[in-house]
Amino acid sequence: MASFDLSGEIVAYTGAVLIAGDDMTPLRDAVLNVQGGRILAIGAPLPGARVIDLGDNLISPLFVNSHTHLGDSGAKELGMGLPLEAAVVPPDGLKHRYLAGIDEATLIRTMRDAMLDMLHGGTVAFADFREGGLAGVRALRRAAAGLPIRAVILGRMAEGATAVEMEHEADALLAEADGLGVRDVESYPANLMQTLRDRYPDKIFAVHAAEGYAAQQASLRTTGRTQIARALDWNPDLLIHLVHATPDDLAQAAARGVIGGELPPLERRAGRRLRGSRRVAAGGPRVRPRHG
């Protein structure tokens, strides 16, 4: 836990527009009171505070990026215009062919460049859906070394392996990673994911779901359930995309306290993977995408 020196003077910053709260509400004519690096209050200047007028500037929290794939940041423009399956689905999707063709030094360098880019834009923490198994997790740790940014690393097992092999790889991954970042609800057997969720209750479980219309319709045809309904069986902490979520999907996710980070489909993206997320509101509107 961070420590703060609350014995020093209080500084009241005035004149700026403050961006505050989970909904990023702009507050005009508010005052930010700070002591020893800690925000004490937002409102009027506290008694005895030294007032600094910021001259109609903007004060905003630093950002947390809830969904990155830094491994393919060196090729983020290459997939523009491609169908989703041709761009990202293993083993022959463009991103996987790109990752298979670069050496570890290049991978680490491009991931570090992406983190520097995030820092320059005000992002100080991120959750990465790390391909490449345990080696990929370790490569990202090395890339982040010494940077003032928090990397939450969500590893993933090889698809197409046996359930036993997947389980052994998951145990190795979760000994070092912060959690699992699953590409799709079809990627792994449901009973394996439920077993891992029970075994690792303190790890983060995140799942991409309902990104593509075709995948959502295929799930309905083969199982009678949406991708999101099936992913919720795994008790995830975070659902990514939700582009084709139904109102019931969103209500069920909200009732379970699941965080939803929605992204536009690949064919509508501008190439960068800097996105935000907010809690799904039961009965409310679809979670809005935030572009980076």
C-alpha positions in Angstrom: 0.0 0.0 0.0 1.3 3.5 -0.9 2.2 5.8 2.0 1.4 9.5 2.0 2.9 12.4 4.0 -0.1 14.2 5.4 1.9 16.6 7.5 2.8 19.0 4.7 0.9 21.9 3.3 -2.4 21.5 1.5 -2.5 22.8 -2.0 -5.8 23.7 -3.6 -5.8 23.6 -7.4 -8.4 25.9 -8.9 -9.5 27.0 -12.4 -9.3 23.6 -14.1 -12.0 21.3 -15.4 -11.8 18.1 -13.3 -12.6 14.7 -14.7 -14.0 12.7 -11.8 -15.6 9.4 -10.9 -16.2 6.1 -12.8 -18.4 7.9 -15.3 -15.6 10.5 -16.0 -17.8 13.4 -15.2 -16.4 16.9 -16.1 -16.6 19.2 -13.1 -16.2 22.9 -13.7 -15.4 25.4 -11.0 -14.4 22.6 -8.6 -11.2 22.6 -6.5 -8.8 19.7 -6.1 -7.2 19.7 -2.6 -3.9 17.7 -2.4 -1.6 17.0 0.5 1.6 15.0 0.3 0.6 13.5 -3.0 -2.9 12.4 -1.9 -6.2 13.9 -3.0 -8.0 15.0 0.2 -11.2 16.5 -1.3 -12.9 17.9 -4.4 -15.0 21.0 -3.8 -14.0 24.2 -2.2 -10.5 25.1 -1.0 -9.8 23.6 2.5 -8.9 26.0 5.3 -5.3 27.0 5.2 -4.7 25.7 1.7 -2.3 27.4 -0.7 -4.2 28.1 -3.9 -2.8 27.6 -7.3 -4.8 28.7 -10.3 -4.3 26.3 -13.2 -5.8 28.7 -15.7 -8.7 26.7 -17.3 -6.6 23.6 -17.9 -7.8 20.0 -17.5 -7.1 17.6 -14.6 -7.8 14.0 -15.5 -7.1 10.6 -13.8 -4.5 8.5 -15.5 -5.9 5.7 -17.5 -6.1 1.9 -17.2 -6.3 -0.1 -20.4 -8.4 -3.2 -19.8 -7.6 -5.0 -23.0 -4.4 -5.1 -24.9 -2.5 -7.6 -27.1 0.9 -6.1 -27.0 2.5 -9.0 -28.7 1.0 -8.0 -32.0 1.5 -4.3 -31.5 4.2 -4.3 -34.1 1.7 -5.4 -36.7 -1.4 -3.6 -35.6 -2.1 -1.9 -39.0 -1.6 -5.1 -41.0 -5.0 -6.5 -40.3 -7.0 -3.5 -41.4 -9.8 -4.5 -43.8 -9.5 -8.2 -43.1 -12.4 -10.3 -41.8 -12.1 -11.2 -38.1 -11.3 -14.8 -38.7 -8.5 -14.0 -41.2 -7.0 -11.5 -38.8 -6.9 -13.1 -35.4 -8.1 -16.7 -35.3 -5.4 -19.3 -34.8 -3.4 -21.0 -36.2 -3.4 -19.2 -39.5 -4.8 -15.8 -38.7 -2.5 -12.9 -39.6 -1.6 -12.1 -36.0 -0.6 -15.6 -35.3 1.5 -15.9 -38.4 3.2 -12.6 -37.4 3.9 -13.8 -33.9 5.3 -17.1 -35.2 7.7 -15.2 -37.5 9.4 -12.8 -35.1 12.2 -13.5 -32.7 12.1 -12.9 -29.0 14.2 -9.8 -29.0 11.9 -8.2 -31.6 8.8 -9.2 -29.6 10.2 -7.7 -26.4 11.2 -4.5 -28.2 7.9 -3.9 -29.8 6.0 -4.6 -26.6 8.2 -2.2 -24.7 7.6 0.4 -27.4 3.8 -0.1 -27.0 4.1 0.5 -23.3 6.1 3.7 -23.8 3.4 4.8 -26.2 0.7 4.1 -23.5 2.7 6.0 -20.9 3.0 9.0 -23.2 -0.8 9.0 -23.6 -1.5 8.8 -19.9 -2.0 5.1 -19.4 -0.3 3.7 -16.3 -1.8 0.2 -16.1 -3.0 -2.4 -18.5 -4.3 -6.0 -18.7 -2.7 -7.9 -21.6 -4.1 -11.0 -23.2 -0.8 -12.7 -23.7 -0.3 -15.2 -26.4 2.6 -17.6 -26.5 2.1 -19.6 -23.3 4.5 -19.3 -20.4 7.2 -17.9 -22.7 4.9 -15.1 -23.7 4.2 -14.2 -20.1 7.9 -14.1 -19.3 8.6 -12.0 -22.4 6.1 -9.4 -21.4 7.6 -9.3 -17.8 11.0 -8.6 -19.3 9.6 -6.0 -21.7 7.9 -4.1 -18.8 11.0 -4.2 -16.5 11.9 -0.8 -15.2 8.9 1.0 -16.7 6.5 3.0 -14.4 3.5 1.0 -15.7 1.6 -1.9 -14.1 1.3 -4.9 -16.3 -1.5 -7.4 -15.5 -0.7 -10.4 -17.6 -3.4 -12.8 -18.6 -1.9 -15.9 -20.2 -3.5 -18.5 -22.4 -3.0 -22.2 -23.2 -2.4 -23.6 -26.6 -5.6 -24.5 -28.4 -6.1 -27.9 -30.0 -4.2 -29.7 -27.2 -5.8 -32.4 -25.1 -7.7 -31.3 -22.0 -4.9 -32.9 -19.8 -2.2 -30.9 -21.7 -4.3 -27.7 -21.4 -4.7 -28.3 -17.6 -1.0 -28.8 -17.1 -0.1 -25.7 -19.1 -2.7 -23.7 -17.2 -1.2 -24.7 -13.9 2.3 -23.6 -15.1 0.9 -20.3 -16.5 -1.1 -19.4 -13.3 2.0 -20.0 -11.2 3.4 -16.8 -12.8 0.6 -14.9 -14.7 -2.1 -12.8 -13.1 -4.8 -14.9 -14.7 -6.1 -16.3 -17.9 -7.2 -14.3 -21.0 -9.3 -16.7 -23.2 -9.6 -16.0 -26.9 -13.1 -17.4 -27.3 -15.6 -19.5 -25.4 -15.0 -22.3 -27.9 -11.2 -22.3 -27.2 -11.3 -24.7 -24.2 -13.6 -27.3 -22.7 -16.1 -25.8 -20.4 -15.5 -28.3 -17.6 -11.8 -27.5 -17.7 -12.4 -23.8 -17.3 -14.8 -24.4 -14.4 -12.2 -26.6 -12.8 -9.5 -24.0 -13.2 -11.8 -21.3 -11.8 -12.5 -23.3 -8.7 -8.8 -24.1 -8.3 -7.6 -20.5 -8.7 -10.3 -18.3 -7.2 -7.9 -15.4 -6.7 -6.7 -15.2 -10.3 -8.3 -13.1 -13.0 -10.4 -15.0 -15.6 -11.2 -13.0 -18.7 -13.0 -14.1 -21.9 -13.5 -12.7 -25.3 -17.2 -13.2 -26.2 -19.7 -12.1 -28.8 -17.2 -10.2 -30.8 -18.4 -11.6 -34.2 -21.9 -12.0 -35.4 -21.1 -15.4 -37.0 -19.7 -16.8 -33.8 -22.6 -15.7 -31.8 -25.1 -17.2 -34.3 -23.1 -20.5 -34.4 -23.2 -20.7 -30.6 -27.0 -20.3 -30.7 -27.4 -23.0 -33.4 -25.2 -25.6 -31.8 -25.9 -25.1 -28.1 -29.1 -22.9 -28.0 -27.2 -20.4 -25.9 -25.3 -17.2 -26.6 -21.5 -17.0 -26.2 -21.9 -14.7 -23.2 -24.3 -17.0 -21.4 -21.9 -19.9 -21.9 -18.9 -17.8 -20.7 -20.8 -16.8 -17.6 -20.8 -20.5 -16.6 -17.1 -20.1 -16.0 -17.6 -17.3 -13.4 -15.3 -14.9 -15.2 -14.2 -11.5 -13.9 -14.1 -9.8 -17.2 -15.9 -10.2 -20.5 -14.3 -8.5 -23.6 -16.1 -7.2 -26.7 -19.8 -7.9 -26.1 -20.5 -6.4 -29.5 -23.3 -8.7 -30.2 -24.6 -9.1 -26.7 -28.3 -9.4 -26.1 -30.1 -7.3 -23.5 -30.4 -10.5 -21.4 -26.7 -11.1 -21.7 -25.9 -7.7 -20.3 -28.5 -8.1 -17.5 -27.0 -11.5 -16.5 -23.5 -10.1 -16.6 -24.5 -7.1 -14.5 -26.3 -9.3 -12.0 -23.1 -11.3 -11.4 -20.9 -8.2 -11.1 -18.9 -9.0 -14.2 -16.9 -6.2 -15.8 -17.6 -5.7 -19.5 -15.1 -4.1 -21.9 -16.7 -3.6 -25.3 -14.7 -3.0 -28.5 -15.9 -2.4 -32.0 -15.3 -5.2 -34.5 -11.9 -5.4 -36.1 -13.1 -4.1 -39.4 -14.2 -0.8 -37.8 -11.0 -0.3 -35.6 -8.4 2.4 -36.2 -5.6 -0.1 -35.5 -4.8 0.8 -31.9 -5.8 -1.4 -29.0 -6.1 1.2 -26.3 -9.6 0.8 -24.9 -11.4 1.4 -21.6 -14.2 -0.5 -19.8 -16.9 0.1 -17.4 -19.3 -2.0 -15.3 -22.3 -3.3 -17.2 -25.4 -1.6 -15.9 -28.3 -3.9 -15.4 -31.2 -2.9 -17.7 -29.1 0.0 -19.1 -27.6 0.7 -22.4 -25.0 -1.4 -24.1 -21.5 -0.7 -22.8 -20.0 2.0 -25.0 -16.6 1.5 -26.7 -13.8 3.9 -26.0 -11.3 4.6 -28.7 -7.6 5.0 -28.0 
